[in-house]
Amino acid sequence: MSLKYGLILMTVFAVISDALLIPFYPQFFSERYGLDSPFHVGAYVAAISIVVMCVFPLWVRVARRIETLHILQVTQGIAAALCLASYWAPGVASYWVLSLLMFAFKSSYLLNFPYLMRLETDDTRAATIGVLSVTAHLGVILGAVVGGSVIDGWGVRQCVLLMAGADLVQMAICTYLIRSRRMVHVLGQDAPERTAPRRFSFAGHAPILKLAVIMLLFDFGAAIVRPFFSVYWAQAAAFGGETVAGAAFAVPKMVAVAALLINRWLALSEHHPARRTLGNLLLGAVGLLLQAAPDTATLLIGRVLFGWALFQLVINFDIKLYALSTPDDFGRDYGVINIFQNTGVLIASFTAGSLVSVYGLQAPFIVACAGFVLAAALWLWSFPATPSRTPLPTQDTEKPDHAPVA
């Protein structure tokens, strides 16, 4: 197994671990601790985002002094231990403490992305982004479906054990890559930058900050519909248990895999209307609005449209970010972008619980639609003449300072 595919495999298991409980937290807290409050679920998901947002920049700084795989080998093992400890947490307060500590260590897996991008060339980076996106989608599909199946068969608590197992697999892959000497050392390539890193300035990074705000709205819209989707499906659909709910939750990810195959099979141009950022933001808005209809067929059509748009937008945003970045700045810039992304998820988590409590389970889809429309308007204002798939810079081209994205 090469270093590249080892890192991709680690990403798959990390996403599976994250996706096991995401659509089922209402059932988890209800079954295990007797808590049925939507506000509590929203607050917990928001707390996860706060932890990741605050801790990941620290991992970026550590990665300036310690090789990424050495960090991950330790942190994923600690995350697995904390996950197992949360499995036996006697009360909701102790579960919060142990599980949030787990996510603090687990979040270090995000270092995979800038590390892998440093190993790619300008010619291969776009293709690798596509592969990473699809593998992440596959991880969500497996996580959601497996999570639903486990809940149906053994109960929601057992998902915690699977999360710990996924973390242990990541640690094992790290160990293999290090001991087999497949790890590439990158710290010696930029020692001056590590001792005196270039500062991120608002004035010097205006284009990327505009993009970051657009991505905040994008992540807000994508995240606000997640926490209560399985509950909404049970209300709107005429069939299925938790396994079917998990499969319905994963429909956009299934569409993403199909979208990659269609893009390659039809050889769609980078500037083809079906792949443009503005059009896909509007298509995503339509897909979200259709999901607010209390009809199973309309809901599924909406998830298919949403899935197509989601895949194209993730790729487009990643490419745009790398066009505005340099390899030496990938880690730092990724941390900046991660703050905006997690801020969007954080706002969505708090908003979702409030919306469901006051306006019902359809409200998150309507608000998410509005978020996508606003993101489209900001994109049109910020990048009016810029193709959605900005060509990657060459080594001879002067590049402004900024960043990648997950």
Sequence and secondary structure as in RCSB ss.txt:
>XXXX:A:sequence
MSLKYGLILMTVFAVISDALLIPFYPQFFSERYGLDSPFHVGAYVAAISIVVMCVFPLWVRVARRIETLHILQVT
QGIAAALCLASYWAPGVASYWVLSLLMFAFKSSYLLNFPYLMRLETDDTRAATIGVLSVTAHLGVILGAVVGGSV
IDGWGVRQCVLLMAGADLVQMAICTYLIRSRRMVHVLGQDAPERTAPRRFSFAGHAPILKLAVIMLLFDFGAAIV
RPFFSVYWAQAAAFGGETVAGAAFAVPKMVAVAALLINRWLALSEHHPARRTLGNLLLGAVGLLLQAAPDTATLL
IGRVLFGWALFQLVINFDIKLYALSTPDDFGRDYGVINIFQNTGVLIASFTAGSLVSVYGLQAPFIVACAGFVLA
AALWLWSFPATPSRTPLPTQDTEKPDHAPVA
>XXXX:A:secstr
  HHHHHHHHHHHHHHHHHTTGGGHHHHHHHHH    HHHHHHHHHHHHHHHHHHHHHHHHHTTTS HHHHHHHH
HHHHHHHHHHHHT  SHHHHHHHHHHHHHHHGGGGGHHHHHHHHS HHHHHHHHHHHHHHHHHHHHHHHHHHHHH
HHHT TTHHHHHHHHHHHHHHHHHHHHHHTT     GGG HHHHHS     TGGGHHHHHHHHHHHHHHHHHHHT
STTHHHHHHHH SS  HHHHHHHHTHHHHHHHHHHHHHHHTT  TT GGG HHHHHHHHHHHHHHHTSS HHHHH
HHHHHHHHHHHHHHHHHHHHHHHT  GGGHHHHHHHHHHHHHHHHHHHHHHHHHHHHHH TTHHHHHHHHHHHHH
HHHHHHHSTT  SS     TTS   S     
